[in-house]
Amino acid sequence: MSDSPHPRNRQYQQAEPPPIAQNDWLERLARFYMQFGRFLRDVFGVLFVAFAFILLLGVWKFTDGVLVTPIAMLLKLWFGWGSLLVIFALGYFGYSLVRRSNAEIRWGQIISLELASLLTLGLLAVFWGNDITRAESGWDGGRLGWGLVTLVWRTMGEIGGTLVLFLLWLFTVITGFGLWTKIEAW
């Protein structure tokens, strides 16, 4: 017979888990946010509002600068008159950072309003004939609106494409502003 104990009687020692790091980066970040989070939100909110206001002045050509002019020209080229919607969105984002509200974010409405803004660029291009020279000059819906309308018109024709574009815009606006309950109540 062998001198070794029976295999079922063996006792195994468990390895102790490694000690939890007291100074991990996530814990430090949470601590930093607890102390300075409100201050940082206020600073970034004011910066976004100021940047939106400066961009608005740059788009209207009341001011220029090394940073403002290229960004304003890029916004005008790609979004046309919709650049005002982009600037408004930047300013509102800054305002929402400064505002001291814990209201629930409704992502469905935000996405609907973004789609409505995109479709507005297309409608702006439709109203003035979807001219590429006007789009390149920063008018109407800019390059983005011109491209959207060109794509829709090539697939559905001018009348059908415009109708579909308008109905999609109307649907996203109603959803974005939460008007479905009022329409149902009516």
C-alpha positions in Angstrom: 0.0 0.0 0.0 1.0 3.6 -0.5 1.7 6.1 2.2 -0.2 8.9 0.5 -3.6 9.9 1.9 -6.7 9.2 0.0 -7.3 11.8 -2.8 -10.6 12.9 -1.3 -9.0 13.8 2.0 -6.6 16.4 0.5 -7.1 19.9 1.6 -6.4 22.8 -0.7 -5.5 26.3 0.3 -7.4 29.1 -1.4 -5.3 31.9 -2.8 -6.3 35.2 -1.4 -7.6 37.8 -3.8 -5.2 40.6 -4.6 -5.9 43.6 -2.4 -8.1 46.3 -4.0 -6.1 49.3 -5.1 -7.0 52.2 -3.0 -5.9 54.8 -5.5 -7.2 53.6 -8.8 -7.9 56.2 -11.5 -11.7 55.7 -11.6 -12.0 56.3 -7.9 -9.9 59.4 -8.2 -11.9 60.7 -11.1 -15.2 60.2 -9.2 -13.7 62.0 -6.2 -12.6 64.9 -8.4 -16.0 65.1 -10.0 -17.7 65.2 -6.6 -15.6 68.1 -5.6 -15.3 70.1 -8.8 -17.9 68.7 -11.1 -20.4 71.5 -10.8 -17.6 74.1 -11.4 -16.4 72.3 -14.5 -20.0 72.0 -15.9 -20.4 75.8 -15.4 -17.1 76.6 -17.0 -17.8 74.4 -20.1 -21.4 75.6 -20.3 -20.2 79.3 -20.4 -17.5 78.4 -22.9 -20.1 76.7 -25.2 -22.5 79.6 -25.0 -19.6 82.1 -25.7 -18.3 80.0 -28.6 -21.8 79.8 -30.1 -22.2 83.6 -29.8 -18.8 84.2 -31.4 -19.7 81.8 -34.2 -23.0 83.5 -34.8 -21.2 86.8 -35.2 -18.7 85.1 -37.5 -21.4 83.6 -39.7 -23.1 87.0 -40.0 -19.7 88.5 -40.8 -19.7 90.9 -37.9 -16.3 89.6 -36.8 -13.5 87.6 -38.1 -10.4 85.9 -36.8 -7.9 83.1 -37.3 -10.2 80.5 -35.6 -13.6 82.0 -36.1 -13.5 82.7 -39.9 -12.6 79.2 -41.1 -15.1 77.5 -38.8 -17.9 80.0 -39.8 -17.1 79.5 -43.5 -17.1 75.8 -43.1 -20.5 75.9 -41.3 -21.9 78.1 -44.0 -20.6 75.9 -46.8 -21.9 72.6 -45.5 -25.1 73.7 -43.7 -26.0 77.0 -45.4 -28.7 78.8 -43.4 -28.8 75.6 -41.3 -25.6 76.8 -39.7 -27.8 78.9 -37.5 -29.4 75.6 -36.3 -26.0 74.2 -35.5 -25.0 77.4 -33.6 -28.3 77.3 -31.7 -27.7 73.7 -30.7 -24.2 74.5 -29.4 -25.6 77.4 -27.4 -28.4 75.3 -26.0 -26.0 72.6 -25.0 -23.9 75.1 -23.1 -27.1 76.5 -21.5 -28.2 73.0 -20.4 -24.8 72.5 -18.8 -25.2 75.6 -16.7 -28.8 75.0 -15.9 -29.2 73.3 -12.5 -31.9 70.8 -13.6 -31.9 67.1 -13.1 -34.6 66.5 -15.6 -34.6 63.2 -17.5 -33.0 63.4 -21.0 -35.4 62.2 -23.6 -33.1 60.8 -26.3 -36.0 60.0 -28.7 -37.0 63.7 -28.8 -33.3 64.8 -29.2 -32.7 62.4 -32.1 -36.0 63.5 -33.7 -35.1 67.1 -33.5 -31.7 66.4 -35.0 -33.3 64.6 -37.9 -35.7 67.4 -38.3 -32.8 69.8 -38.5 -31.2 67.7 -41.2 -34.4 67.5 -43.2 -34.8 71.3 -42.8 -31.6 71.7 -44.8 -33.2 69.7 -47.5 -36.4 71.7 -47.5 -34.4 74.9 -47.6 -32.6 73.6 -50.7 -36.0 72.6 -52.3 -37.6 76.0 -51.8 -34.9 77.7 -53.9 -34.7 75.1 -56.6 -31.8 72.9 -55.3 -29.1 74.9 -57.2 -25.5 73.8 -56.7 -24.1 77.3 -57.1 -26.3 78.6 -54.3 -25.3 75.6 -52.1 -21.6 76.3 -52.8 -22.1 80.0 -51.9 -23.4 79.0 -48.5 -27.1 79.7 -49.2 -30.2 77.6 -48.6 -29.3 74.2 -47.1 -25.6 74.3 -48.1 -23.9 71.2 -49.5 -25.7 68.9 -47.1 -29.2 70.1 -48.1 -28.3 70.0 -51.8 -26.9 66.5 -51.5 -29.9 65.3 -49.6 -32.4 66.7 -52.1 -30.4 65.5 -55.1 -30.4 61.9 -53.6 -34.2 62.0 -52.9 -35.1 63.5 -56.3 -33.0 61.0 -58.2 -34.7 58.1 -56.5 -38.3 59.3 -56.3 -38.6 62.2 -58.7 -39.0 65.9 -57.9 -42.6 65.9 -56.7 -42.6 62.5 -54.9 -39.2 63.2 -53.3 -40.2 66.6 -52.1 -43.4 65.2 -50.6 -41.6 62.4 -48.8 -39.0 64.9 -47.5 -41.8 67.2 -46.2 -43.7 64.3 -44.6 -40.6 63.0 -42.9 -39.8 66.5 -41.7 -43.3 66.9 -40.3 -43.2 63.5 -38.6 -39.8 64.3 -36.9 -40.9 67.8 -35.8 -44.1 66.4 -34.2 -42.1 63.7 -32.5 -39.3 66.0 -31.4 -41.6 68.5 -29.8 -43.8 65.8 -28.2 -47.0 66.9 -30.0 -48.4 63.4 -30.5 -50.3 63.5 -27.2 -51.9 66.8 -28.2 -52.8 65.5 -31.6 -54.3 62.4 -30.0 -56.3 64.5 -27.5 -57.6 66.7 -30.3 
